Amino acid sequence: MLNYPIKFTPILKEKIWGGEKLATILNKESNAKNLGESWEISGVKGDISVVENGALKGKTLNELLEEYKGRILGEKIYADFGAEFPLLIKYIDAKTALSVQLHPHDDLAKERHNSFGKTEMWFIMQADKNADINVGFKETITKEDYIKHLEEGKITEVLNFEPVKKGDSFFINTGKVHAIGAGVLLAEIQQTSDITYRIYDWDRVDDQGNARELHTALAIDAIDFEKKDDFKMEYDKTPNQSSNIADCQYFTTNYLPVKGSITKDYSAVDSFIIYMAVSGKASISVAGNTEEIEQGQTLLIPAENKEVQISADNCELLEVSVSR
């Protein structure tokens, strides 16, 4: 039952800052004018992914984990997480800027929300001219100076903004203030958490004139006020080789550009594998069972499958796993 690449039905989210690129560029089926997120693989309560293909079609992700345990997750991962999927996989389109926000670390998230923290990374798939993102502060700042800028509506004066282009990648530690800027389409890999502390929302309101909630008090104890140049990721682009972009205790993400046919051997990896197609299309086979993947789609390879064949004329994949 697990010997094929599993595809899940995307969970589409309208957002005040969303646009149309998820539909027009990534071919998500929606007529929404403000489609902001496509949750590709989710174990978040209330948003559990459902299998779209093959023998397991119609099963929820949670049902798979409860039935197949370490066979799908990896034995060490199952020992640590049980029937909770450790990652949340998304594509995001920001027509306008997301709020300036941050996420709590594991201990704080557990104490306050009974949740995991939210370490995440971004891979830029497309960016409009002059698009940028906010990652961290320009300089190390005191808590008092931060509060002063926030109260005076001048918080953007102390934020660090980075221009972005296709292929750029960023790692966002917990506590780091950040915001995806207008005109950016990206892939996001993160811990399974939907806990966000919003500190500034560009003074915008919805159709009813209501501003979104800010989390000023909650954020204070969670913010990293220190300037750290630890977010821009470099990686090799050699065809048909997995090149590491990000490696942390929560996930490992590699860049894998495929031209022709390759075989991946995962016999040394005790983890599921996730492929996100960030450009092009490919055929991915497990035990002779093949599934097509194209830009904006995502596949999960259950952990018990140790050999995967990939064929493509020219496809860029993100290869995601969890190391325990």
Beta strands, then each sheet from edge to edge (+ up, - down):
strand 1: 11-19
strand 2: 35-41
strand 3: 43-44
strand 4: 47-48
strand 5: 87-94
strand 6: 100-102
strand 7: 120-127
strand 8: 132-137
strand 9: 159-163
strand 10: 169-172
strand 11: 178-180
strand 12: 184-191
strand 13: 197-200
strand 14: 243-247
strand 15: 252-265
strand 16: 273-279
strand 17: 281-286
strand 18: 289-294
strand 19: 298-301
strand 20: 307-321
sheet 1: 1+ 2- 5+ 12- 7+ 10-
sheet 2: 3+ 4-
sheet 3: 6+ 13-
sheet 4: 9+ 8- 11+
sheet 5: 14+ 15- 20+ 16- 19+
sheet 6: 14+ 15- 20+ 17- 18+
end
